[in-house]
Amino acid sequence: MVIAIDGPAGAGKSTVAKKVAKKLGIHYLDTGAMYRAFTLHVLKNHIHPDEIEHIRKLLDTFELDLSDESVFIGNVNVDREIRSEEVTSLVSYISSLGFVRKKMVELQREIGKNRDIVAEGRDIGTVVFSHTKHKFYLDAAVEERARRRIKDEKNRNHTNDVIEMIDRIKARDFYDSSRKNSPLKKAHDACYIDSTHMTVDEVCDFIIKKISEQKQE
């Protein structure tokens, strides 16, 4: 079973996906962390974003390990570093590169091949696991998403100004939804959830109930 949760920045995908996975006793896959890890790897190797062939070669030797909801490059835990401002400002561009997405999708499908998972990202229901019938698109008003992003401990190095965060999120939304490779969009058969006025538990309970209903169809 694959439960796909897509949505824009700050919608609460990670929090909800982790909790749903825990309640169901299955594996949680944060695909965004995978792209952030590779972006960090590019930065650590001092490769300029325009050096496409260097980025491509770096991908061939990229050692990624997702263990216990932590992210490792080689044997180094990079949970904190992948949430840095520098990585955040570059990850949309790196993840838009076709060869990067192709490699990551292969890894994601491999992870979900022999286990039940909750996978969250921006193209899970449209590309990575388009076959699953358990698809959800989690959204919220941009103002609420900005407030959530500021409160999120993972993003504590970012601005605390709501207006500035709204502008950043809008820019990220535009980039993600207009990119050529696997743009952010709701899968035609995904269940849309506006979580603006919902608690995390309410969203999780809704998703779990919906999955139960889908299994009976």
FIKOLZA-1660 file (N, C-alpha, C; in steps of 0.1 Angstrom, whole numbers, plus 5000, padded with zeros to 4 digits):
% residues 217
   i   px   py   pz ch aa at
   1 5008 4988 5000  A  M  N
   1 5000 5000 5000  A  M CA
   1 5009 5012 5000  A  M  C
   2 5005 5022 4991  A  V  N
   2 5012 5035 4991  A  V CA
   2 5002 5046 4993  A  V  C
   3 5005 5054 5003  A  I  N
   3 4996 5066 5006  A  I CA
   3 5004 5078 5001  A  I  C
   4 4999 5085 4991  A  A  N
   4 5006 5096 4985  A  A CA
   4 5000 5109 4990  A  A  C
   5 5008 5118 4996  A  I  N
   5 5004 5131 5001  A  I CA
   5 5012 5142 4994  A  I  C
   6 5006 5149 4985  A  D  N
   6 5013 5160 4978  A  D CA
   6 5007 5174 4984  A  D  C
   7 5014 5184 4980  A  G  N
   7 5010 5197 4984  A  G CA
   7 5021 5207 4984  A  G  C
   8 5018 5220 4985  A  P  N
   8 5027 5231 4984  A  P CA
   8 5035 5233 4998  A  P  C
   9 5045 5241 4998  A  A  N
   9 5053 5244 5010  A  A CA
   9 5044 5249 5021  A  A  C
  10 5047 5244 5033  A  G  N
  10 5040 5248 5045  A  G CA
  10 5026 5243 5047  A  G  C
  11 5022 5234 5039  A  A  N
  11 5008 5228 5040  A  A CA
  11 5007 5218 5051  A  A  C
  12 5018 5214 5057  A  G  N
  12 5018 5204 5068  A  G CA
  12 5020 5190 5064  A  G  C
  13 5025 5188 5051  A  K  N
  13 5027 5174 5046  A  K CA
  13 5035 5165 5055  A  K  C
  14 5047 5170 5059  A  S  N
  14 5056 5162 5067  A  S CA
  14 5050 5158 5080  A  S  C
  15 5044 5167 5087  A  T  N
  15 5038 5165 5100  A  T CA
  15 5027 5154 5099  A  T  C
  16 5018 5157 5089  A  V  N
  16 5007 5148 5087  A  V CA
  16 5011 5134 5083  A  V  C
  17 5020 5133 5073  A  A  N
  17 5025 5120 5068  A  A CA
  17 5032 5112 5079  A  A  C
  18 5040 5118 5087  A  K  N
  18 5047 5111 5098  A  K CA
  18 5036 5105 5108  A  K  C
  19 5026 5113 5111  A  K  N
  19 5016 5109 5121  A  K CA
  19 5007 5098 5115  A  K  C
  20 5004 5099 5102  A  V  N
  20 4996 5089 5096  A  V CA
  20 5004 5076 5096  A  V  C
  21 5017 5077 5092  A  A  N
  21 5025 5065 5091  A  A CA
  21 5026 5058 5105  A  A  C
  22 5028 5066 5115  A  K  N
  22 5029 5061 5129  A  K CA
  22 5016 5054 5133  A  K  C
  23 5005 5061 5130  A  K  N
  23 4992 5055 5134  A  K CA
  23 4989 5042 5127  A  K  C
  24 4994 5041 5115  A  L  N
  24 4991 5028 5107  A  L CA
  24 5003 5018 5108  A  L  C
  25 5013 5022 5115  A  G  N
  25 5025 5013 5117  A  G CA
  25 5032 5010 5104  A  G  C
  26 5033 5020 5095  A  I  N
  26 5041 5018 5083  A  I CA
  26 5052 5028 5081  A  I  C
  27 5059 5026 5070  A  H  N
  27 5071 5034 5067  A  H CA
  27 5068 5048 5062  A  H  C
  28 5075 5059 5067  A  Y  N
  28 5073 5072 5062  A  Y CA
  28 5085 5076 5053  A  Y  C
  29 5081 5082 5041  A  L  N
  29 5091 5086 5032  A  L CA
  29 5090 5101 5029  A  L  C
  30 5100 5108 5032  A  D  N
  30 5100 5123 5030  A  D CA
  30 5109 5125 5017  A  D  C
  31 5102 5126 5006  A  T  N
  31 5109 5128 4993  A  T CA
  31 5116 5141 4992  A  T  C
  32 5110 5151 4998  A  G  N
  32 5116 5165 4998  A  G CA
  32 5130 5165 5005  A  G  C
  33 5131 5157 5015  A  A  N
  33 5144 5156 5022  A  A CA
  33 5155 5150 5013  A  A  C
  34 5151 5141 5004  A  M  N
  34 5160 5135 4995  A  M CA
  34 5166 5145 4985  A  M  C
  35 5157 5154 4980  A  Y  N
  35 5162 5165 4971  A  Y CA
  35 5170 5175 4979  A  Y  C
  36 5166 5178 4991  A  R  N
  36 5174 5187 5000  A  R CA
  36 5188 5181 5002  A  R  C
  37 5189 5168 5005  A  A  N
  37 5202 5162 5007  A  A CA
  37 5211 5163 4995  A  A  C
  38 5206 5161 4984  A  F  N
  38 5214 5162 4972  A  F CA
  38 5218 5176 4969  A  F  C
  39 5209 5186 4972  A  T  N
  39 5212 5200 4970  A  T CA
  39 5224 5203 4980  A  T  C
  40 5223 5199 4992  A  L  N
  40 5234 5201 5002  A  L CA
  40 5247 5195 4996  A  L  C
  41 5246 5183 4991  A  H  N
  41 5258 5176 4985  A  H CA
  41 5264 5185 4974  A  H  C
  42 5256 5191 4966  A  V  N
  42 5261 5200 4955  A  V CA
  42 5268 5212 4961  A  V  C
  43 5262 5218 4971  A  L  N
  43 5268 5229 4978  A  L CA
  43 5282 5226 4985  A  L  C
  44 5282 5214 4991  A  K  N
  44 5294 5210 4999  A  K CA
  44 5305 5207 4989  A  K  C
  45 5302 5204 4977  A  N  N
  45 5312 5201 4967  A  N CA
  45 5316 5213 4958  A  N  C
  46 5310 5225 4963  A  H  N
  46 5313 5238 4956  A  H CA
  46 5311 5238 4941  A  H  C
  47 5300 5232 4937  A  I  N
  47 5296 5231 4923  A  I CA
  47 5286 5242 4921  A  I  C
  48 5288 5250 4910  A  H  N
  48 5279 5261 4907  A  H CA
  48 5267 5255 4900  A  H  C
  49 5255 5261 4903  A  P  N
  49 5242 5256 4897  A  P CA
  49 5243 5254 4882  A  P  C
  50 5251 5263 4875  A  D  N
  50 5251 5262 4861  A  D CA
  50 5260 5251 4855  A  D  C
  51 5268 5245 4864  A  E  N
  51 5277 5234 4860  A  E CA
  51 5269 5221 4859  A  E  C
  52 5260 5220 4849  A  I  N
  52 5251 5208 4848  A  I CA
  52 5258 5195 4848  A  I  C
  53 5269 5194 4840  A  E  N
  53 5275 5181 4838  A  E CA
  53 5282 5177 4851  A  E  C
  54 5287 5186 4859  A  H  N
  54 5293 5183 4872  A  H CA
  54 5283 5178 4882  A  H  C
  55 5271 5184 4881  A  I  N
  55 5260 5180 4890  A  I CA
  55 5256 5166 4886  A  I  C
  56 5255 5163 4873  A  R  N
  56 5251 5150 4868  A  R CA
  56 5261 5139 4873  A  R  C
  57 5274 5142 4872  A  K  N
  57 5284 5133 4876  A  K CA
  57 5284 5131 4892  A  K  C
  58 5281 5141 4899  A  L  N
  58 5280 5140 4913  A  L CA
  58 5269 5131 4918  A  L  C
  59 5258 5131 4910  A  L  N
  59 5247 5123 4913  A  L CA
  59 5250 5108 4913  A  L  C
  60 5260 5104 4904  A  D  N
  60 5264 5090 4902  A  D CA
  60 5270 5085 4915  A  D  C
  61 5276 5093 4923  A  T  N
  61 5283 5088 4934  A  T CA
  61 5277 5093 4948  A  T  C
  62 5264 5097 4946  A  F  N
  62 5257 5102 4958  A  F CA
  62 5252 5091 4966  A  F  C
  63 5256 5090 4979  A  E  N
  63 5252 5080 4988  A  E CA
  63 5242 5085 4998  A  E  C
  64 5230 5081 4996  A  L  N
  64 5219 5086 5005  A  L CA
  64 5213 5075 5013  A  L  C
  65 5211 5078 5026  A  D  N
  65 5205 5068 5035  A  D CA
  65 5194 5074 5043  A  D  C
  66 5182 5069 5043  A  L  N
  66 5171 5074 5051  A  L CA
  66 5168 5064 5062  A  L  C
  67 5171 5067 5074  A  S  N
  67 5170 5058 5085  A  S CA
  67 5164 5064 5097  A  S  C
  68 5153 5058 5102  A  D  N
  68 5146 5063 5114  A  D CA
  68 5143 5078 5113  A  D  C
  69 5137 5081 5102  A  E  N
  69 5133 5095 5099  A  E CA
  69 5145 5105 5099  A  E  C
  70 5157 5100 5098  A  S  N
  70 5169 5109 5097  A  S CA
  70 5175 5107 5083  A  S  C
  71 5182 5117 5079  A  V  N
  71 5188 5117 5065  A  V CA
  71 5204 5117 5067  A  V  C
  72 5210 5107 5060  A  F  N
  72 5224 5106 5060  A  F CA
  72 5230 5107 5046  A  F  C
  73 5241 5114 5044  A  I  N
  73 5249 5114 5032  A  I CA
  73 5262 5107 5036  A  I  C
  74 5263 5095 5030  A  G  N
  74 5274 5086 5035  A  G CA
  74 5270 5081 5049  A  G  C
  75 5278 5084 5059  A  N  N
  75 5275 5081 5072  A  N CA
  75 5273 5093 5081  A  N  C
  76 5271 5104 5075  A  V  N
  76 5270 5117 5082  A  V CA
  76 5255 5122 5082  A  V  C
  77 5250 5124 5094  A  N  N
  77 5236 5129 5096  A  N CA
  77 5235 5143 5092  A  N  C
  78 5226 5146 5083  A  V  N
  78 5225 5160 5078  A  V CA
  78 5211 5166 5080  A  V  C
  79 5204 5161 5090  A  D  N
  79 5191 5166 5093  A  D CA
  79 5190 5181 5095  A  D  C
  80 5199 5186 5102  A  R  N
  80 5199 5201 5104  A  R CA
  80 5204 5209 5092  A  R  C
  81 5214 5204 5085  A  E  N
  81 5220 5211 5074  A  E CA
  81 5210 5212 5062  A  E  C
  82 5202 5202 5060  A  I  N
  82 5194 5202 5048  A  I CA
  82 5182 5212 5049  A  I  C
  83 5180 5218 5061  A  R  N
  83 5170 5228 5064  A  R CA
  83 5176 5242 5064  A  R  C
  84 5188 5243 5060  A  S  N
  84 5195 5257 5060  A  S CA
  84 5189 5266 5050  A  S  C
  85 5191 5279 5052  A  E  N
  85 5186 5289 5042  A  E CA
  85 5192 5287 5028  A  E  C
  86 5205 5283 5028  A  E  N
  86 5212 5281 5016  A  E CA
  86 5206 5270 5008  A  E  C
  87 5203 5259 5014  A  V  N
  87 5197 5247 5008  A  V CA
  87 5183 5251 5003  A  V  C
  88 5176 5257 5011  A  T  N
  88 5162 5261 5008  A  T CA
  88 5161 5270 4995  A  T  C
  89 5171 5279 4994  A  S  N
  89 5171 5288 4983  A  S CA
  89 5174 5281 4970  A  S  C
  90 5181 5269 4970  A  L  N
  90 5185 5263 4958  A  L CA
  90 5178 5250 4955  A  L  C
  91 5171 5244 4964  A  V  N
  91 5165 5231 4962  A  V CA
  91 5155 5230 4951  A  V  C
  92 5147 5241 4949  A  S  N
  92 5137 5241 4938  A  S CA
  92 5144 5239 4925  A  S  C
  93 5155 5246 4923  A  Y  N
  93 5162 5246 4910  A  Y CA
  93 5168 5232 4908  A  Y  C
  94 5175 5227 4918  A  I  N
  94 5182 5214 4917  A  I CA
  94 5171 5203 4915  A  I  C
  95 5160 5204 4921  A  S  N
  95 5150 5193 4920  A  S CA
  95 5142 5194 4907  A  S  C
  96 5144 5205 4900  A  S  N
  96 5138 5207 4886  A  S CA
  96 5146 5201 4875  A  S  C
  97 5158 5197 4878  A  L  N
  97 5167 5191 4868  A  L CA
  97 5162 5177 4865  A  L  C
  98 5159 5174 4852  A  G  N
  98 5153 5162 4848  A  G CA
  98 5161 5149 4853  A  G  C
  99 5174 5149 4851  A  F  N
  99 5182 5138 4855  A  F CA
  99 5182 5136 4870  A  F  C
 100 5181 5147 4878  A  V  N
 100 5180 5145 4892  A  V CA
 100 5166 5139 4896  A  V  C
 101 5156 5144 4891  A  R  N
 101 5142 5138 4894  A  R CA
 101 5142 5124 4890  A  R  C
 102 5147 5120 4878  A  K  N
 102 5147 5106 4873  A  K CA
 102 5154 5097 4883  A  K  C
 103 5165 5101 4888  A  K  N
 103 5173 5093 4898  A  K CA
 103 5165 5092 4911  A  K  C
 104 5160 5103 4916  A  M  N
 104 5153 5103 4929  A  M CA
 104 5140 5094 4928  A  M  C
 105 5133 5095 4917  A  V  N
 105 5121 5088 4915  A  V CA
 105 5124 5073 4915  A  V  C
 106 5135 5069 4909  A  E  N
 106 5139 5055 4909  A  E CA
 106 5142 5050 4923  A  E  C
 107 5148 5059 4931  A  L  N
 107 5151 5055 4945  A  L CA
 107 5138 5054 4953  A  L  C
 108 5129 5064 4951  A  Q  N
 108 5116 5064 4958  A  Q CA
 108 5108 5051 4955  A  Q  C
 109 5108 5048 4943  A  R  N
 109 5100 5036 4939  A  R CA
 109 5106 5023 4944  A  R  C
 110 5119 5023 4945  A  E  N
 110 5126 5011 4951  A  E CA
 110 5123 5010 4966  A  E  C
 111 5122 5021 4973  A  I  N
 111 5119 5021 4987  A  I CA
 111 5105 5016 4989  A  I  C
 112 5095 5020 4980  A  G  N
 112 5082 5016 4982  A  G CA
 112 5078 5003 4975  A  G  C
 113 5088 4996 4970  A  K  N
 113 5085 4983 4962  A  K CA
 113 5080 4972 4971  A  K  C
 114 5086 4970 4982  A  N  N
 114 5083 4958 4991  A  N CA
 114 5078 4962 5005  A  N  C
 115 5072 4974 5006  A  R  N
 115 5067 4978 5019  A  R CA
 115 5056 4988 5018  A  R  C
 116 5047 4988 5028  A  D  N
 116 5037 4999 5029  A  D CA
 116 5043 5012 5033  A  D  C
 117 5040 5022 5026  A  I  N
 117 5046 5035 5029  A  I CA
 117 5036 5047 5028  A  I  C
 118 5039 5057 5036  A  V  N
 118 5033 5070 5034  A  V CA
 118 5043 5079 5028  A  V  C
 119 5041 5084 5016  A  A  N
 119 5051 5092 5009  A  A CA
 119 5046 5106 5006  A  A  C
 120 5054 5116 5010  A  E  N
 120 5049 5130 5008  A  E CA
 120 5059 5138 5000  A  E  C
 121 5054 5147 4992  A  G  N
 121 5062 5155 4983  A  G CA
 121 5054 5164 4974  A  G  C
 122 5058 5165 4961  A  R  N
 122 5051 5174 4952  A  R CA
 122 5046 5167 4939  A  R  C
 123 5052 5154 4937  A  D  N
 123 5048 5147 4925  A  D CA
 123 5045 5132 4928  A  D  C
 124 5042 5129 4941  A  I  N
 124 5040 5115 4945  A  I CA
 124 5028 5109 4938  A  I  C
 125 5017 5116 4938  A  G  N
 125 5005 5110 4932  A  G CA
 125 5004 5112 4917  A  G  C
 126 5012 5121 4912  A  T  N
 126 5011 5124 4897  A  T CA
 126 5022 5116 4890  A  T  C
 127 5033 5114 4896  A  V  N
 127 5045 5107 4889  A  V CA
 127 5050 5095 4896  A  V  C
 128 5055 5097 4908  A  V  N
 128 5062 5086 4915  A  V CA
 128 5054 5073 4917  A  V  C
 129 5042 5075 4923  A  F  N
 129 5033 5064 4926  A  F CA
 129 5019 5067 4920  A  F  C
 130 5019 5070 4908  A  S  N
 130 5006 5074 4901  A  S CA
 130 4996 5063 4901  A  S  C
 131 5000 5050 4903  A  H  N
 131 4991 5039 4903  A  H CA
 131 4983 5038 4916  A  H  C
 132 4988 5043 4927  A  T  N
 132 4980 5041 4939  A  T CA
 132 4967 5048 4939  A  T  C
 133 4957 5042 4946  A  K  N
 133 4944 5049 4947  A  K CA
 133 4943 5057 4960  A  K  C
 134 4953 5057 4968  A  H  N
 134 4953 5065 4981  A  H CA
 134 4961 5078 4979  A  H  C
 135 4955 5087 4972  A  K  N
 135 4961 5100 4969  A  K CA
 135 4954 5112 4976  A  K  C
 136 4963 5120 4981  A  F  N
 136 4957 5132 4988  A  F CA
 136 4965 5144 4985  A  F  C
 137 4958 5156 4983  A  Y  N
 137 4965 5168 4980  A  Y CA
 137 4962 5178 4992  A  Y  C
 138 4972 5180 5000  A  L  N
 138 4971 5188 5012  A  L CA
 138 4974 5203 5010  A  L  C
 139 4965 5211 5013  A  D  N
 139 4967 5226 5010  A  D CA
 139 4962 5234 5022  A  D  C
 140 4965 5247 5021  A  A  N
 140 4960 5256 5032  A  A CA
 140 4962 5270 5026  A  A  C
 141 4955 5280 5032  A  A  N
 141 4957 5294 5028  A  A CA
 141 4971 5298 5029  A  A  C
 142 4976 5306 5020  A  V  N
 142 4991 5309 5021  A  V CA
 142 4995 5316 5034  A  V  C
 143 4986 5324 5040  A  E  N
 143 4989 5331 5052  A  E CA
 143 4991 5320 5063  A  E  C
 144 4982 5310 5063  A  E  N
 144 4984 5300 5073  A  E CA
 144 4996 5291 5071  A  E  C
 145 4999 5289 5058  A  R  N
 145 5012 5281 5055  A  R CA
 145 5024 5289 5060  A  R  C
 146 5024 5302 5058  A  A  N
 146 5035 5310 5063  A  A CA
 146 5037 5310 5078  A  A  C
 147 5026 5310 5085  A  R  N
 147 5026 5309 5100  A  R CA
 147 5032 5296 5104  A  R  C
 148 5027 5285 5097  A  R  N
 148 5032 5272 5101  A  R CA
 148 5047 5270 5098  A  R  C
 149 5051 5276 5087  A  R  N
 149 5065 5274 5083  A  R CA
 149 5074 5281 5093  A  R  C
 150 5070 5293 5098  A  I  N
 150 5077 5300 5108  A  I CA
 150 5078 5293 5121  A  I  C
 151 5067 5286 5125  A  K  N
 151 5067 5278 5138  A  K CA
 151 5075 5265 5137  A  K  C
 152 5076 5260 5125  A  D  N
 152 5083 5247 5123  A  D CA
 152 5097 5248 5127  A  D  C
 153 5101 5239 5136  A  E  N
 153 5115 5239 5141  A  E CA
 153 5125 5236 5131  A  E  C
 154 5121 5228 5121  A  K  N
 154 5130 5225 5110  A  K CA
 154 5134 5237 5102  A  K  C
 155 5126 5248 5103  A  N  N
 155 5129 5260 5095  A  N CA
 155 5132 5272 5104  A  N  C
 156 5138 5269 5116  A  R  N
 156 5141 5279 5126  A  R CA
 156 5151 5289 5121  A  R  C
 157 5159 5286 5111  A  N  N
 157 5169 5295 5106  A  N CA
 157 5163 5305 5096  A  N  C
 158 5150 5304 5093  A  H  N
 158 5144 5313 5083  A  H CA
 158 5138 5325 5090  A  H  C
 159 5132 5334 5081  A  T  N
 159 5127 5346 5087  A  T CA
 159 5115 5344 5096  A  T  C
 160 5113 5353 5106  A  N  N
 160 5102 5353 5114  A  N CA
 160 5091 5363 5110  A  N  C
 161 5093 5369 5099  A  D  N
 161 5084 5379 5094  A  D CA
 161 5074 5372 5085  A  D  C
 162 5061 5373 5089  A  V  N
 162 5050 5366 5081  A  V CA
 162 5049 5371 5067  A  V  C
 163 5050 5384 5065  A  I  N
 163 5048 5389 5051  A  I CA
 163 5060 5385 5042  A  I  C
 164 5072 5384 5048  A  E  N
 164 5083 5380 5040  A  E CA
 164 5082 5365 5037  A  E  C
 165 5077 5357 5046  A  M  N
 165 5075 5343 5044  A  M CA
 165 5064 5340 5034  A  M  C
 166 5054 5348 5034  A  I  N
 166 5043 5347 5024  A  I CA
 166 5049 5349 5010  A  I  C
 167 5057 5359 5009  A  D  N
 167 5064 5362 4996  A  D CA
 167 5073 5350 4991  A  D  C
 168 5080 5344 5001  A  R  N
 168 5089 5333 4997  A  R CA
 168 5081 5321 4993  A  R  C
 169 5070 5318 5000  A  I  N
 169 5061 5307 4997  A  I CA
 169 5055 5309 4984  A  I  C
 170 5050 5321 4981  A  K  N
 170 5044 5323 4968  A  K CA
 170 5054 5321 4956  A  K  C
 171 5066 5326 4959  A  A  N
 171 5076 5324 4948  A  A CA
 171 5079 5309 4946  A  A  C
 172 5080 5301 4958  A  R  N
 172 5082 5287 4957  A  R CA
 172 5071 5280 4950  A  R  C
 173 5059 5284 4953  A  D  N
 173 5047 5278 4946  A  D CA
 173 5047 5280 4931  A  D  C
 174 5051 5292 4927  A  F  N
 174 5051 5295 4913  A  F CA
 174 5062 5287 4906  A  F  C
 175 5074 5286 4912  A  Y  N
 175 5085 5278 4906  A  Y CA
 175 5081 5264 4905  A  Y  C
 176 5076 5258 4916  A  D  N
 176 5073 5244 4916  A  D CA
 176 5061 5240 4907  A  D  C
 177 5052 5249 4905  A  S  N
 177 5040 5246 4897  A  S CA
 177 5042 5249 4882  A  S  C
 178 5053 5256 4879  A  S  N
 178 5055 5260 4865  A  S CA
 178 5068 5253 4859  A  S  C
 179 5075 5246 4867  A  R  N
 179 5087 5239 4862  A  R CA
 179 5083 5228 4851  A  R  C
 180 5092 5225 4843  A  K  N
 180 5089 5216 4832  A  K CA
 180 5088 5202 4836  A  K  C
 181 5097 5198 4845  A  N  N
 181 5097 5184 4850  A  N CA
 181 5089 5182 4863  A  N  C
 182 5079 5173 4862  A  S  N
 182 5071 5170 4874  A  S CA
 182 5066 5182 4882  A  S  C
 183 5059 5191 4875  A  P  N
 183 5054 5202 4883  A  P CA
 183 5044 5199 4894  A  P  C
 184 5044 5207 4904  A  L  N
 184 5034 5206 4915  A  L CA
 184 5020 5208 4910  A  L  C
 185 5012 5197 4911  A  K  N
 185 4998 5199 4908  A  K CA
 185 4990 5187 4914  A  K  C
 186 4977 5189 4916  A  K  N
 186 4969 5179 4922  A  K CA
 186 4966 5168 4911  A  K  C
 187 4968 5156 4915  A  A  N
 187 4964 5145 4906  A  A CA
 187 4949 5145 4904  A  A  C
 188 4945 5141 4893  A  H  N
 188 4930 5142 4889  A  H CA
 188 4922 5134 4899  A  H  C
 189 4927 5123 4904  A  D  N
 189 4920 5115 4913  A  D CA
 189 4924 5116 4928  A  D  C
 190 4931 5126 4931  A  A  N
 190 4935 5129 4945  A  A CA
 190 4924 5135 4953  A  A  C
 191 4923 5132 4966  A  C  N
 191 4913 5138 4975  A  C CA
 191 4920 5152 4980  A  C  C
 192 4913 5163 4977  A  Y  N
 192 4918 5176 4981  A  Y CA
 192 4914 5179 4996  A  Y  C
 193 4924 5183 5003  A  I  N
 193 4921 5187 5017  A  I CA
 193 4926 5201 5020  A  I  C
 194 4917 5210 5024  A  D  N
 194 4920 5223 5028  A  D CA
 194 4921 5223 5043  A  D  C
 195 4934 5223 5048  A  S  N
 195 4937 5222 5062  A  S CA
 195 4938 5235 5070  A  S  C
 196 4934 5246 5063  A  T  N
 196 4935 5259 5069  A  T CA
 196 4930 5259 5084  A  T  C
 197 4918 5254 5085  A  H  N
 197 4911 5255 5099  A  H CA
 197 4910 5241 5105  A  H  C
 198 4919 5232 5101  A  M  N
 198 4919 5218 5107  A  M CA
 198 4932 5216 5115  A  M  C
 199 4930 5208 5126  A  T  N
 199 4942 5204 5134  A  T CA
 199 4949 5193 5127  A  T  C
 200 4961 5190 5131  A  V  N
 200 4969 5179 5125  A  V CA
 200 4961 5166 5127  A  V  C
 201 4956 5163 5139  A  D  N
 201 4948 5151 5142  A  D CA
 201 4936 5150 5133  A  D  C
 202 4929 5161 5131  A  E  N
 202 4917 5161 5122  A  E CA
 202 4921 5157 5108  A  E  C
 203 4932 5162 5103  A  V  N
 203 4936 5158 5089  A  V CA
 203 4940 5144 5089  A  V  C
 204 4948 5139 5099  A  C  N
 204 4952 5125 5099  A  C CA
 204 4940 5116 5100  A  C  C
 205 4930 5119 5109  A  D  N
 205 4918 5110 5110  A  D CA
 205 4910 5110 5097  A  D  C
 206 4910 5121 5090  A  F  N
 206 4902 5122 5077  A  F CA
 206 4909 5113 5067  A  F  C
 207 4922 5114 5066  A  I  N
 207 4930 5105 5057  A  I CA
 207 4928 5090 5060  A  I  C
 208 4930 5087 5072  A  I  N
 208 4928 5073 5076  A  I CA
 208 4914 5067 5073  A  I  C
 209 4904 5075 5076  A  K  N
 209 4891 5071 5073  A  K CA
 209 4888 5070 5059  A  K  C
 210 4894 5079 5051  A  K  N
 210 4892 5078 5036  A  K CA
 210 4899 5066 5031  A  K  C
 211 4911 5063 5036  A  I  N
 211 4918 5051 5031  A  I CA
 211 4910 5038 5034  A  I  C
 212 4904 5038 5046  A  S  N
 212 4895 5026 5049  A  S CA
 212 4884 5025 5040  A  S  C
 213 4878 5036 5036  A  E  N
 213 4866 5036 5027  A  E CA
 213 4871 5031 5013  A  E  C
 214 4883 5036 5009  A  Q  N
 214 4888 5033 4995  A  Q CA
 214 4891 5018 4995  A  Q  C
 215 4896 5012 5006  A  K  N
 215 4899 4998 5006  A  K CA
 215 4886 4989 5004  A  K  C
 216 4875 4995 5008  A  Q  N
 216 4862 4987 5007  A  Q CA
 216 4855 4989 4994  A  Q  C
 217 4860 4998 4986  A  E  N
 217 4854 5001 4973  A  E CA
 217 4856 4989 4963  A  E  C
% end
